[in-house]
Amino acid sequence: MSRPVNIFMLSRITGEEEFNNVYHHAAEKPAGHQTREREIRSLRILTDRLIADGIPVAALDGIFFGYEIPVIGKEFDLLKFREGSCLSIELKSQMVPEEQIRQQLLKNRHYLGHLGIRLSLFTVVTEPMRCFRLSEDRLEEASLSEIEAELLKYQDGYLSEIDDLFQASEYLVSPVKTPDKFIRGEYFLTQAQDQVKKEILAAVSGRTGSAVFSLLGKPGTGKTLLLYDLGRTLAETGRTLIIHCGKLSDGHRMISEQLENLQIISPEGIGGDRSGLERAGFVLVDEAHRMDPAMFEMIVRTAKEKGRCCLFCLDPEKVLSRTEKNNDIAGRVAALPPDASFTLSERIRTNRQLRNFILQLQNLNYIPAEPMKYPDVSLNYAENPEEARIIIDYYRDRGYVFINYSGTAADPYAIPGKDPEPRQIIGHEFADAVMLMDESFNYDAEGRLHGRDDPEQEYISVNLFWQGITRVREKLALVVVGNAELFSKISGIVGQKSLVR
């Protein structure tokens, strides 16, 4: 929850510690966020000038100061909303290059654009006082009186709650699911992704001869988007090959066809022919922990012989089959060892609500940093498989995808050709999904969730379950079948008996 403040009242506090104490209380801002002295000074200079020009104090109410989109990390200095409109003002204590100002306002427009409302985008440099506005894609000089006129329009009827407007999933482009947006470059990396990208590109540009790198990250940390973004960046300087260790989709093929110098193939597309590898200056392997050892050795050998650069993107904890576990590609990468290893740790794919639910599902003793409700989670109970199929069909009819993680085509709940199989889950995301939990799941004495696997099956169903649930972006429906004890414990997480809805 984030609340707006009156920036005149806030700007009267000059001490940094006192300012932050009052600000955190008034805006319900996490204590970790600190406003610095120069930012406080800029806010005071602006508000002093506004009041001197006759702007009433009431017009400076209802403003979100330092609002940050959860998970994404994108921050706005000043935001004010009313029905159908948004005013955004960026504050700078001193002049910077105008192109830098323009780029920042373009980013602001991107993040606010999905709201589908009128946007007024300004930057105010307080020392000396200069104002700029974004007009189409151009940066134009503006007057403070223009900003004052906008503020007066928002004096009454402003919005005081905006958290629901900004969901991380609105900004996280999946290259595979929305290839058109990826091709047009209509996405931004999070701060963590952008930092890792800079480190990888620095390592690549500084190499002499061959090099092997690894990129590690759990599901939902944004490895795939970062890898594909790296691919399109590297393709600007040379032929780049992405090897996707899963089933190729239309999205993969569309990106491969439309982006110059970037080709996406599956391991089967290489076979025993190294010519494609040899022609590529950069080789990026997505979901590398699912790769066959012979293919892994071929890629490493080609890189060394031809002086190529390759990056293995993997999650060692998410092998889905016993063969993958025995192949231990993560161990093989570590044994090389790689020239450098990079890690993404912050989950971004799921929204904050689903992320906290999954953490509580894994460990009943996990306590979120703030009280959470889970309106996007539906919990259902079925006495037997027949009832489970009825409930699953109910959600299918409402656009939910049933994620089959049993690893068998003969799954009694799956519809062949319609429900994704384990290999089709790899590298993909789902807006709304329904998943099943049966008697193979249980909680131990310490409140941790475990699953029992069938040693006769190739796929590790527990790992497939976690692989699937962490790829849900919006709404999750759980169906617990014939396991009343498990259902009772999960119902304690959602805090009420679930009704099918």
C-alpha positions as CSV (number, residue, x, y, z in Angstrom):
1,M,0.0,0.0,0.0
2,S,1.3,3.4,-1.0
3,R,-0.4,6.7,0.0
4,P,-0.1,10.2,-1.5
5,V,1.2,13.1,0.4
6,N,1.0,16.9,0.4
7,I,4.4,17.8,-1.0
8,F,4.3,21.3,0.5
9,M,3.9,19.9,4.0
10,L,6.6,17.3,3.4
11,S,9.0,19.9,1.9
12,R,9.0,22.0,5.1
13,I,11.0,19.3,6.8
14,T,14.7,20.0,6.1
15,G,16.5,17.3,8.2
16,E,17.2,14.2,6.2
17,E,16.4,11.8,9.1
18,E,13.3,13.7,10.2
19,F,12.1,14.0,6.5
20,N,12.4,10.2,6.0
21,N,10.7,9.4,9.3
22,V,7.6,11.5,8.5
23,Y,7.7,10.4,4.8
24,H,7.7,6.7,5.6
25,H,4.8,7.2,8.0
26,A,2.7,9.4,5.7
27,A,3.3,7.5,2.5
28,E,3.6,4.0,4.1
29,K,6.9,3.7,2.3
30,P,9.3,0.9,3.3
31,A,11.9,2.1,5.7
32,G,14.7,0.9,3.4
33,H,14.0,3.7,0.9
34,Q,15.9,6.9,1.8
35,T,15.4,10.3,0.3
36,R,18.7,12.2,0.1
37,E,19.4,15.8,1.1
38,R,19.7,17.1,-2.5
39,E,16.3,15.5,-3.4
40,I,14.7,17.2,-0.3
41,R,16.2,20.5,-1.4
42,S,14.9,20.2,-4.9
43,L,11.4,19.4,-3.6
44,R,11.6,22.5,-1.3
45,I,12.8,24.8,-4.1
46,L,9.9,23.7,-6.4
47,T,7.2,24.0,-3.7
48,D,8.5,27.4,-2.6
49,R,8.2,28.7,-6.2
50,L,4.7,27.2,-6.6
51,I,3.4,28.8,-3.5
52,A,5.1,32.1,-4.4
53,D,3.2,32.0,-7.8
54,G,-0.1,31.6,-6.0
55,I,-0.7,27.9,-6.2
56,P,-2.8,26.9,-3.2
57,V,-1.4,24.4,-0.7
58,A,-4.5,22.2,-1.4
59,A,-3.3,21.8,-5.1
60,L,-0.2,20.1,-3.8
61,D,-2.1,17.4,-2.0
62,G,-2.7,13.9,-3.3
63,I,0.8,13.5,-4.9
64,F,2.7,10.3,-4.9
65,F,6.3,11.2,-4.1
66,G,9.0,8.6,-5.0
67,Y,6.5,6.0,-6.0
68,E,8.2,2.7,-7.1
69,I,6.5,0.0,-9.1
70,P,6.8,-3.2,-7.0
71,V,9.4,-5.7,-8.2
72,I,10.2,-3.7,-11.3
73,G,12.1,-1.0,-9.5
74,K,10.9,1.8,-11.7
75,E,10.5,5.0,-9.7
76,F,8.6,8.2,-10.4
77,D,9.5,11.4,-8.5
78,L,6.0,13.0,-8.5
79,L,2.8,11.5,-9.8
80,K,-0.8,12.8,-9.5
81,F,-3.9,11.1,-10.9
82,R,-7.4,12.0,-11.6
83,E,-10.1,10.1,-13.6
84,G,-8.6,9.7,-17.1
85,S,-5.4,11.7,-16.5
86,C,-2.0,11.5,-15.0
87,L,0.6,14.2,-14.3
88,S,4.2,13.1,-13.9
89,I,7.0,15.5,-12.9
90,E,10.6,14.4,-12.7
91,L,12.8,16.5,-10.4
92,K,16.5,17.2,-11.0
93,S,18.7,19.3,-8.7
94,Q,21.0,20.4,-11.6
95,M,21.1,20.3,-15.4
96,V,22.0,17.1,-17.2
97,P,22.1,16.5,-21.0
98,E,18.8,17.1,-22.6
99,E,18.8,13.7,-24.3
100,Q,19.1,12.1,-20.9
101,I,16.0,14.0,-19.8
102,R,14.2,12.9,-23.0
103,Q,15.0,9.2,-22.5
104,Q,13.8,9.3,-18.9
105,L,10.5,10.9,-20.0
106,L,10.1,8.3,-22.8
107,K,10.5,5.5,-20.2
108,N,7.9,7.2,-18.0
109,R,5.5,7.3,-20.9
110,H,6.1,3.6,-21.5
111,Y,5.4,2.6,-17.9
112,L,2.3,4.8,-17.7
113,G,1.1,4.1,-21.2
114,H,-0.7,0.9,-20.4
115,L,-3.2,2.8,-18.2
116,G,-4.7,4.2,-21.4
117,I,-5.2,7.7,-20.0
118,R,-4.0,11.2,-20.9
119,L,-0.4,11.8,-19.8
120,S,1.3,15.1,-19.0
121,L,5.1,14.4,-18.7
122,F,7.4,17.1,-17.3
123,T,10.9,17.5,-15.9
124,V,11.9,20.3,-13.6
125,V,15.5,21.3,-13.0
126,T,15.5,23.3,-9.9
127,E,19.0,24.9,-10.0
128,P,18.7,26.8,-12.3
129,M,14.9,26.6,-12.6
130,R,14.2,25.1,-16.1
131,C,11.2,23.1,-17.2
132,F,10.8,20.5,-20.0
133,R,7.9,18.5,-21.4
134,L,7.6,15.5,-23.7
135,S,5.7,16.3,-26.8
136,E,5.2,13.2,-29.0
137,D,8.8,11.9,-29.0
138,R,10.4,15.4,-28.7
139,L,11.7,17.2,-25.7
140,E,10.5,20.8,-25.6
141,E,11.3,23.7,-23.3
142,A,8.3,24.5,-21.1
143,S,7.4,27.1,-18.5
144,L,6.6,26.5,-14.9
145,S,3.2,28.2,-15.5
146,E,2.3,25.2,-17.7
147,I,3.0,22.8,-14.9
148,E,1.0,25.1,-12.5
149,A,-1.9,25.1,-14.8
150,E,-1.9,21.3,-14.9
151,L,-1.7,21.1,-11.1
152,L,-4.8,23.2,-10.8
153,K,-6.7,20.8,-13.0
154,Y,-5.9,18.1,-10.5
155,Q,-6.9,20.1,-7.4
156,D,-10.1,18.2,-6.9
157,G,-11.1,14.6,-7.5
158,Y,-7.6,13.1,-7.5
159,L,-7.0,9.4,-7.0
160,S,-5.5,8.3,-3.6
161,E,-4.9,4.6,-4.4
162,I,-2.8,3.5,-7.3
163,D,-1.1,0.2,-6.3
164,D,-3.6,-1.8,-8.3
165,L,-2.8,0.2,-11.4
166,F,0.8,-0.9,-11.4
167,Q,1.2,-4.7,-11.6
168,A,4.7,-6.0,-12.5
169,S,3.2,-8.4,-15.0
170,E,2.0,-5.5,-17.1
171,Y,5.7,-4.7,-17.9
172,L,7.3,-8.1,-18.1
173,V,7.3,-9.0,-21.8
174,S,7.7,-12.7,-22.6
175,P,9.7,-13.0,-25.8
176,V,8.0,-16.2,-26.6
177,K,4.4,-15.3,-25.7
178,T,4.5,-11.7,-27.1
179,P,7.2,-11.9,-29.8
180,D,5.8,-8.8,-31.6
181,K,6.4,-6.6,-28.5
182,F,9.9,-8.1,-28.1
183,I,10.8,-7.5,-31.7
184,R,9.6,-3.9,-31.5
185,G,11.6,-3.4,-28.3
186,E,8.6,-2.6,-26.3
187,Y,10.0,-3.7,-23.0
188,F,12.4,-2.7,-20.3
189,L,14.7,-4.7,-18.1
190,T,14.5,-4.5,-14.3
191,Q,17.4,-2.8,-12.5
192,A,18.8,-6.3,-11.6
193,Q,18.5,-7.5,-15.2
194,D,20.1,-4.4,-16.6
195,Q,23.0,-4.6,-14.2
196,V,23.7,-8.3,-15.1
197,K,23.4,-7.4,-18.8
198,K,26.0,-4.7,-18.4
199,E,28.4,-7.1,-16.6
200,I,28.0,-9.8,-19.2
201,L,28.5,-7.4,-22.1
202,A,31.6,-6.0,-20.4
203,A,33.0,-9.6,-20.0
204,V,32.2,-10.4,-23.6
205,S,33.8,-7.2,-25.0
206,G,36.9,-7.7,-22.8
207,R,37.6,-11.3,-23.9
208,T,40.4,-12.5,-26.1
209,G,39.7,-15.8,-27.8
210,S,37.1,-18.2,-26.6
211,A,35.1,-17.7,-23.5
212,V,32.4,-19.6,-21.6
213,F,30.0,-17.9,-19.2
214,S,27.1,-19.1,-17.1
215,L,23.9,-17.3,-16.1
216,L,22.1,-18.7,-13.1
217,G,18.6,-18.0,-11.8
218,K,15.5,-19.6,-10.3
219,P,12.2,-19.7,-12.1
220,G,10.6,-16.2,-12.4
221,T,13.8,-14.2,-12.1
222,G,13.8,-13.1,-15.7
223,K,16.6,-15.2,-17.2
224,T,14.8,-15.8,-20.5
225,L,14.0,-12.1,-21.2
226,L,17.6,-11.2,-20.3
227,L,19.0,-13.9,-22.5
228,Y,16.9,-12.9,-25.5
229,D,17.7,-9.3,-24.9
230,L,21.4,-10.2,-24.8
231,G,20.9,-12.1,-28.1
232,R,19.4,-9.1,-29.9
233,T,22.1,-6.8,-28.6
234,L,25.0,-9.2,-29.6
235,A,23.3,-9.7,-33.0
236,E,24.1,-6.1,-33.7
237,T,27.8,-6.9,-33.7
238,G,27.8,-10.5,-35.1
239,R,25.9,-13.7,-35.9
240,T,24.2,-14.9,-32.8
241,L,22.7,-18.3,-32.1
242,I,20.2,-19.1,-29.3
243,I,19.7,-22.8,-28.6
244,H,16.4,-23.4,-26.7
245,C,16.4,-26.7,-24.9
246,G,12.7,-27.2,-25.1
247,K,10.0,-27.3,-27.7
248,L,10.2,-24.4,-30.2
249,S,7.1,-22.3,-30.6
250,D,5.7,-19.9,-33.2
251,G,7.2,-17.1,-31.0
252,H,10.7,-18.5,-31.3
253,R,10.3,-18.8,-35.1
254,M,8.9,-15.3,-35.4
255,I,11.9,-13.8,-33.6
256,S,14.3,-15.8,-35.5
257,E,12.8,-14.8,-38.9
258,Q,12.5,-11.1,-38.2
259,L,15.6,-10.1,-36.2
260,E,18.7,-9.9,-38.4
261,N,21.7,-12.0,-37.3
262,L,19.7,-13.8,-34.6
263,Q,18.8,-17.4,-35.1
264,I,16.8,-19.6,-32.6
265,I,17.0,-23.4,-32.9
266,S,16.5,-26.5,-30.7
267,P,19.4,-28.9,-30.0
268,E,17.8,-31.2,-32.6
269,G,18.4,-28.5,-35.1
270,I,22.1,-29.0,-34.7
271,G,22.4,-32.7,-34.6
272,G,25.9,-33.8,-35.4
273,D,26.5,-30.8,-37.7
274,R,28.8,-28.2,-36.2
275,S,28.6,-25.8,-39.1
276,G,25.9,-23.6,-37.5
277,L,27.9,-23.4,-34.3
278,E,31.0,-22.5,-36.2
279,R,29.4,-19.7,-38.0
280,A,28.0,-18.1,-34.9
281,G,30.1,-15.6,-33.1
282,F,28.0,-15.9,-30.0
283,V,26.1,-19.0,-28.7
284,L,23.5,-18.6,-26.0
285,V,21.9,-21.7,-24.5
286,D,18.5,-21.3,-22.9
287,E,17.4,-23.9,-20.2
288,A,20.9,-25.4,-20.5
289,H,20.3,-27.8,-17.6
290,R,18.1,-29.8,-19.9
291,M,20.8,-30.3,-22.5
292,D,22.3,-33.6,-23.6
293,P,26.0,-34.0,-22.5
294,A,27.2,-34.8,-26.0
295,M,25.6,-31.5,-27.2
296,F,27.2,-29.6,-24.3
297,E,30.6,-31.0,-25.1
298,M,30.2,-30.1,-28.8
299,I,29.3,-26.5,-28.0
300,V,32.3,-26.1,-25.6
301,R,34.7,-27.8,-28.0
302,T,33.6,-25.6,-30.9
303,A,33.9,-22.5,-28.8
304,K,37.5,-23.4,-27.8
305,E,38.5,-24.4,-31.4
306,K,36.9,-21.4,-33.1
307,G,37.5,-18.7,-30.5
308,R,33.8,-18.3,-29.9
309,C,31.8,-17.0,-26.9
310,C,29.1,-19.0,-25.3
311,L,26.7,-18.5,-22.4
312,F,24.8,-21.2,-20.6
313,C,21.6,-20.1,-18.9
314,L,20.4,-22.6,-16.3
315,D,18.7,-23.3,-13.0
316,P,20.5,-26.3,-11.3
317,E,17.6,-26.9,-9.0
318,K,14.9,-27.3,-11.6
319,V,15.8,-30.4,-13.5
320,L,12.6,-32.1,-14.5
321,S,13.6,-35.7,-15.3
322,R,15.9,-38.3,-13.9
323,T,18.0,-38.2,-17.1
324,E,18.5,-34.5,-16.6
325,K,19.5,-35.1,-13.0
326,N,22.1,-37.7,-14.0
327,N,23.4,-35.6,-16.9
328,D,24.2,-32.8,-14.3
329,I,24.9,-30.1,-16.9
330,A,25.2,-27.5,-14.1
331,G,28.0,-29.6,-12.6
332,R,29.7,-29.9,-16.0
333,V,29.5,-26.1,-16.5
334,A,31.0,-25.5,-13.0
335,A,33.8,-28.0,-13.6
336,L,35.0,-26.2,-16.7
337,P,35.1,-23.7,-14.9
338,P,33.4,-20.8,-16.7
339,D,35.3,-17.6,-17.3
340,A,32.6,-15.8,-15.3
341,S,29.3,-16.6,-13.7
342,F,26.3,-14.3,-13.3
343,T,23.2,-14.7,-11.1
344,L,19.7,-13.3,-11.1
345,S,18.1,-13.7,-7.7
346,E,15.0,-11.5,-7.5
347,R,11.8,-13.1,-8.8
348,I,9.8,-10.8,-11.2
349,R,7.6,-13.0,-13.3
350,T,4.8,-13.6,-10.7
351,N,3.0,-10.7,-9.1
352,R,3.7,-10.0,-5.5
353,Q,0.5,-11.7,-4.3
354,L,1.3,-15.0,-6.1
355,R,5.0,-14.8,-5.1
356,N,4.1,-14.7,-1.5
357,F,1.5,-17.4,-1.8
358,I,4.0,-19.7,-3.4
359,L,6.5,-19.0,-0.6
360,Q,3.9,-19.8,2.0
361,L,2.9,-22.9,0.1
362,Q,6.5,-24.1,0.2
363,N,6.9,-23.3,3.9
364,L,3.9,-22.8,6.2
365,N,6.1,-20.8,8.6
366,Y,7.1,-18.2,6.0
367,I,5.7,-14.8,7.1
368,P,5.4,-12.1,4.3
369,A,6.8,-8.7,5.0
370,E,3.3,-7.3,5.0
371,P,-0.1,-8.9,5.6
372,M,-1.3,-10.5,2.4
373,K,-4.6,-11.5,0.9
374,Y,-4.8,-13.8,-2.1
375,P,-7.8,-12.9,-4.3
376,D,-6.0,-14.2,-7.4
377,V,-5.7,-17.7,-5.8
378,S,-8.7,-20.1,-5.9
379,L,-8.4,-23.2,-3.6
380,N,-10.7,-26.1,-4.4
381,Y,-11.2,-29.6,-3.0
382,A,-12.2,-32.8,-4.8
383,E,-13.0,-36.1,-3.1
384,N,-12.0,-38.1,-6.1
385,P,-10.6,-37.9,-9.7
386,E,-14.1,-37.6,-11.1
387,E,-14.8,-34.4,-9.1
388,A,-11.4,-33.1,-9.9
389,R,-12.1,-33.4,-13.7
390,I,-15.3,-31.4,-13.2
391,I,-13.5,-28.6,-11.4
392,I,-10.6,-28.6,-13.9
393,D,-13.1,-28.4,-16.8
394,Y,-14.8,-25.5,-15.1
395,Y,-11.6,-23.5,-15.1
396,R,-10.7,-24.5,-18.6
397,D,-14.0,-23.0,-19.8
398,R,-13.0,-19.8,-18.1
399,G,-9.7,-19.5,-20.0
400,Y,-7.4,-21.2,-17.5
401,V,-4.7,-23.5,-18.8
402,F,-4.4,-26.9,-17.1
403,I,-0.7,-27.6,-16.5
404,N,0.0,-31.3,-16.8
405,Y,3.0,-32.0,-14.7
406,S,2.7,-35.8,-14.3
407,G,5.1,-36.3,-17.2
408,T,2.9,-38.9,-18.9
409,A,0.6,-38.6,-21.9
410,A,-1.8,-40.8,-20.1
411,D,-2.5,-38.3,-17.3
412,P,-6.1,-38.9,-16.4
413,Y,-6.8,-35.2,-16.1
414,A,-5.1,-34.0,-19.3
415,I,-6.6,-33.5,-22.7
416,P,-4.0,-34.6,-25.3
417,G,-3.0,-31.8,-27.7
418,K,-4.7,-29.1,-25.6
419,D,-3.0,-29.2,-22.2
420,P,0.7,-28.4,-22.3
421,E,3.0,-31.3,-21.6
422,P,6.2,-31.0,-19.5
423,R,8.4,-30.0,-22.4
424,Q,5.9,-27.4,-23.5
425,I,6.1,-25.7,-20.0
426,I,9.8,-25.0,-20.4
427,G,10.5,-21.4,-21.2
428,H,6.7,-20.5,-21.4
429,E,4.4,-18.5,-19.2
430,F,0.7,-18.7,-18.5
431,A,-1.6,-15.8,-17.5
432,D,-4.2,-18.0,-15.7
433,A,-3.6,-21.7,-14.8
434,V,-5.2,-24.5,-12.9
435,M,-3.0,-27.1,-11.1
436,L,-3.6,-30.3,-9.2
437,M,-2.2,-31.6,-5.9
438,D,-3.0,-35.1,-4.7
439,E,-1.9,-37.6,-2.0
440,S,1.7,-37.5,-3.1
441,F,2.1,-34.1,-1.4
442,N,2.5,-33.6,2.3
443,Y,3.9,-31.2,4.9
444,D,6.6,-32.3,7.3
445,A,6.8,-31.4,11.0
446,E,8.6,-28.2,10.2
447,G,5.8,-27.0,7.8
448,R,7.7,-27.6,4.6
449,L,6.0,-29.1,1.6
450,H,7.3,-32.3,0.1
451,G,6.2,-34.6,-2.8
452,R,6.6,-38.3,-3.3
453,D,7.8,-39.4,-6.8
454,D,7.2,-42.6,-8.7
455,P,10.7,-44.1,-9.3
456,E,9.4,-45.8,-12.4
457,Q,8.6,-42.5,-14.0
458,E,11.2,-40.5,-16.0
459,Y,9.9,-37.1,-15.0
460,I,10.3,-35.8,-11.4
461,S,6.7,-34.7,-10.8
462,V,7.5,-32.5,-7.8
463,N,10.0,-30.5,-9.8
464,L,7.5,-30.3,-12.6
465,F,4.9,-28.9,-10.1
466,W,7.2,-26.1,-9.0
467,Q,8.2,-25.5,-12.6
468,G,4.6,-25.0,-13.5
469,I,3.3,-23.0,-10.6
470,T,6.2,-20.4,-10.9
471,R,5.2,-19.8,-14.5
472,V,1.8,-18.4,-13.6
473,R,1.5,-14.7,-14.0
474,E,-2.0,-13.6,-13.0
475,K,-4.4,-16.2,-11.5
476,L,-3.9,-19.6,-10.0
477,A,-6.5,-22.2,-9.2
478,L,-5.4,-25.2,-7.1
479,V,-7.4,-28.4,-6.9
480,V,-6.5,-30.7,-4.0
481,V,-7.7,-34.3,-4.7
482,G,-8.4,-36.7,-1.8
483,N,-5.9,-35.2,0.6
484,A,-8.0,-33.5,3.3
485,E,-5.0,-32.9,5.6
486,L,-3.1,-31.0,2.8
487,F,-6.2,-29.0,1.9
488,S,-6.7,-28.0,5.5
489,K,-3.2,-26.6,5.8
490,I,-3.4,-24.7,2.5
491,S,-6.8,-23.3,3.5
492,G,-5.0,-21.8,6.5
493,I,-2.8,-19.8,4.0
494,V,-5.7,-18.3,2.1
495,G,-7.5,-17.7,5.4
496,Q,-11.0,-19.0,4.4
497,K,-12.7,-21.9,2.9
498,S,-12.4,-21.5,-0.9
499,L,-15.4,-21.5,-3.2
500,V,-15.1,-22.3,-6.8
501,R,-15.5,-19.0,-8.6
